[in-house]
């Protein structure tokens, strides 16, 4: 029997005001080809991706860091309201280990001159040693290229 690993939990929130119409922001968030453009990083390369954006549908994103460590994120959509909101649960595996389980929501709202994108998620981190502050940092890291990508589309 393996030793019990500690678990941590936290809530992650991020909001961005984007100078683009809600339809453009929604497409950038939900269209597979658009996600491939911003859901990456300088040290992470996507090596497999699929998306079925409907209730009960799944998204799978598989990638590799330059160190050789692979990640797999598998999401299941619970609510999809185009141009309004998404709710989904996702599991993250890092280097073959179950790393985290999360429930996340994305909301889009109109603001003067554009769209407010708000994400909220609760995450359980299984290995311990990783916590909500690091997930918040990772979320912000992805939101910046997302915002830049949408701004280039507008």
Secondary structure per residue as TSV (DSSP state, phi and psi in degrees):
chain	resnum	aa	ss	phi	psi
A	1	X	-	360.0	134.1
A	2	X	-	-81.0	152.5
A	3	X	-	-65.8	146.7
A	4	X	-	-67.7	134.2
A	5	X	-	-97.4	143.1
A	6	X	-	-72.4	158.4
A	7	X	-	-127.5	137.7
A	8	X	E	-117.7	161.5
A	9	X	E	-140.7	151.4
A	10	X	E	-171.5	166.7
A	11	X	E	-109.6	134.6
A	12	X	E	-117.1	132.9
A	13	X	E	-134.6	143.6
A	14	X	E	-149.5	139.3
A	15	X	E	-131.6	137.5
A	16	X	E	-133.4	137.6
A	17	X	E	-98.6	121.1
A	18	X	E	-121.0	128.7
A	19	X	S	-79.5	61.4
A	20	X	S	-152.2	154.8
A	21	X	-	-63.9	155.0
A	22	X	H	-56.0	-39.0
A	23	X	H	-61.3	-39.0
A	24	X	H	-68.2	-43.2
A	25	X	H	-63.5	-44.4
A	26	X	H	-61.2	-45.6
A	27	X	H	-62.3	-41.9
A	28	X	H	-63.7	-33.2
A	29	X	H	-78.8	-34.5
A	30	X	H	-108.6	-21.0
A	31	X	-	-80.6	128.6
A	32	X	H	-54.8	-46.7
A	33	X	H	-64.0	-34.3
A	34	X	H	-69.9	-42.5
A	35	X	H	-60.1	-36.2
A	36	X	H	-61.2	-25.7
A	37	X	H	-78.3	-30.3
A	38	X	H	-117.9	-21.9
A	39	X	S	-85.9	73.6
A	40	X	-	-161.2	-172.0
A	41	X	B	-161.6	169.2
A	42	X	T	-65.4	-24.4
A	43	X	T	-110.0	7.1
A	44	X	E	-131.0	130.5
A	45	X	E	-119.2	129.2
A	46	X	E	-69.0	135.1
A	47	X	E	-123.9	2.4
A	48	X	E	-178.2	136.1
A	49	X	E	-155.5	137.6
A	50	X	E	-145.4	157.0
A	51	X	E	-154.1	130.5
A	52	X	-	-127.0	92.0
A	53	X	-	-85.3	77.3
A	54	X	S	-149.0	162.0
A	55	X	T	-57.6	126.5
A	56	X	T	88.3	-10.5
A	57	X	-	-75.5	168.2
A	58	X	E	-128.2	153.3
A	59	X	E	-123.0	136.3
A	60	X	E	-127.0	126.6
A	61	X	E	-126.0	118.5
A	62	X	E	-118.0	133.8
A	63	X	E	-150.4	173.9
A	64	X	E	-137.4	133.2
A	65	X	E	-79.4	160.4
A	66	X	T	-59.8	-22.8
A	67	X	T	-72.0	-12.9
A	68	X	S	99.5	-11.0
A	69	X	-	-70.0	130.1
A	70	X	E	-99.8	146.9
A	71	X	E	-124.5	147.2
A	72	X	E	-134.4	125.2
A	73	X	E	-113.4	125.1
A	74	X	E	-121.5	119.7
A	75	X	E	-115.2	151.3
A	76	X	E	-127.5	127.9
A	77	X	E	-85.3	128.8
A	78	X	E	-103.8	-27.8
A	79	X	E	-148.2	129.5
A	80	X	E	-132.9	112.3
A	81	X	E	-121.5	98.2
A	82	X	T	-50.4	135.2
A	83	X	T	66.4	8.8
A	84	X	T	-126.3	-61.6
A	85	X	E	-163.5	158.6
A	86	X	E	-134.8	144.7
A	87	X	E	-131.9	130.4
A	88	X	E	-149.5	154.7
A	89	X	E	-109.2	143.0
A	90	X	E	-143.5	146.8
A	91	X	E	-108.9	142.4
A	92	X	E	-120.2	132.0
A	93	X	E	-115.7	134.4
A	94	X	E	-125.5	121.7
A	95	X	T	53.7	40.1
A	96	X	T	83.5	-3.4
A	97	X	E	-105.5	139.2
A	98	X	E	-67.6	117.1
A	99	X	E	-101.3	-45.9
A	100	X	E	-155.2	158.7
A	101	X	E	-129.3	130.7
A	102	X	E	-138.7	154.0
A	103	X	E	-121.1	126.4
A	104	X	E	-132.4	151.1
A	105	X	E	-132.7	146.4
A	106	X	E	-127.9	129.4
A	107	X	E	-123.9	141.4
A	108	X	E	-117.7	134.3
A	109	X	E	-140.2	154.9
A	110	X	E	-78.7	140.4
A	111	X	E	-134.3	160.2
A	112	X	T	-57.1	120.6
A	113	X	T	84.3	7.9
A	114	X	E	166.9	-140.9
A	115	X	E	-134.3	140.2
A	116	X	E	-98.3	126.2
A	117	X	E	-109.6	124.3
A	118	X	E	-127.2	127.8
A	119	X	E	-115.4	142.9
A	120	X	E	-139.8	136.8
A	121	X	E	-151.8	146.5
A	122	X	E	-108.8	131.0
A	123	X	E	-129.2	142.3
A	124	X	E	-113.5	121.4
A	125	X	E	-101.7	118.2
A	126	X	S	-80.6	-40.3
A	127	X	S	-76.1	-10.5
A	128	X	S	71.5	168.5
A	129	X	S	79.1	-15.7
A	130	X	-	-118.0	140.0
A	131	X	-	-141.4	-174.6
A	132	X	H	-62.1	-31.8
A	133	X	H	-62.9	-40.4
A	134	X	H	-70.2	-36.7
A	135	X	H	-67.0	-38.6
A	136	X	H	-60.8	-44.0
A	137	X	H	-60.6	-44.1
A	138	X	H	-65.1	-38.0
A	139	X	H	-64.6	-46.6
A	140	X	H	-63.0	-36.9
A	141	X	H	-59.1	-39.1
A	142	X	H	-78.3	-32.2
A	143	X	H	-67.1	-31.1
A	144	X	H	-66.3	-49.4
A	145	X	H	-67.2	-29.7
A	146	X	H	-62.1	-49.2
A	147	X	H	-61.0	-42.0
A	148	X	H	-63.8	-41.8
A	149	X	H	-62.2	-45.7
A	150	X	H	-66.2	-41.1
A	151	X	H	-59.6	-36.1
A	152	X	H	-69.4	-26.4
A	153	X	H	-79.0	-30.2
A	154	X	-	-74.1	360.0
